[in-house]
Amino acid sequence: MNTSAIIMMIISMLFVWGGLVLSILHLMKHPEELDDVLDEVKDQHTL
């Protein structure tokens, strides 16, 4: 592998892992209310 390929690999790995970290942080700050989601699903199936 030449230098440019290694640099591109590092940049793309940082992009993917950075997105994962950001999504985890977002979910920690704004957790989904599972009960609300389950209630909505139950309401849709009972119609």
N, C-alpha and C positions, 0 to 999 in steps of 0.2 A: 504494500500500500504506500502510495506516495503521500507527501505532506498535506496536499489539498484534500485528499480523500479522508484523512484522519481528522482534519479540521471540520469538514462537513459532517462527519459522523458525530463528533463531539457536539456541534451546534444542534443537530437534529435530536440527539439524546437529551440535551438540556431543554430543548423545546418540548419534547414529550413529557419528561419527568417534571418540568416546571408546570405544565398544564395539569398534571396529576396533583401536584402539591397545591396549586391554586384552587382546584376543585374541592380538595379535602378541606382546605381552610374555609372555603365558602360554605360547605355543608356544616362545618362546625359552628360557624357564626349564625347560619340560617337553617337549622335542622327542619326536615320535613315532619309534619305531624302525621304519623302513620294512622292514628285513629280517624282523623278527618278523611284521609284517602280511602280507608277501608269503608267508612260510612258512605262515601260517594259511590263506591263500587257496588255496595249492597243496594243502595237506592236505585242504581241503574238497572240492576238485575231483577228487581221486584216490580218494575213497571210493566 
